[in-house]
Amino acid sequence: MKIEDSFTVPASIDRTWAAITDPAVVGPCLPGCEEIEELSPTTYRARVKVKVGIISATFVMEVEVTDEIPPTRIVSVTRGEEGGRASSVKSDNIMTLSPEEDGGTLVHYESDVSVTGRLAKFGFGVMKKKAQSLGREFADALRERVSDSAAA
């Protein structure tokens, strides 16, 4: 399933990049993220709780940054499993940042996501809506945390 969207952050590209690459800042912006830890400079582990339909699931996710061009592009792979391997998720991700004329930053992301197990039974439509909803929640939280006015 391909997920793609863009949003703006009312902060400079450097400030936005610093936030997106700092697990202490980005973790609380991720919907359902209960904890996040840095395993290495390019690998992170997070525990994320999601609810799709009537099913709640907690995933242990590992994110590996495979390529980055500061402050404009980050490529990563995310893999995660729900306890007991009831569901698993894998996602190949590309995020690009570009400065806007007003001093803000346009953030564009693309993810190729595959879900297996009990959550996969909800099908493409439900899963895509949930992913879009999570993306909007993330964008709103990141804007709030990173905006230049919030730093003042």
Secondary structure, 3 states (H helix, E strand, C coil): CEEEEEEEECCCHHHHHHHHCCHHHHHHHCCCEEEEEEEECCEEEEEEEEEECCEEEEEEEEEEEEEEECCCEEEEEEEEEEHHHCEEEEEEEEEEEEECCCCCEEEEEEEEEEEEEHHHHHHHHHHHHHHHHHHHHHHHHHHHHHCHHHHC
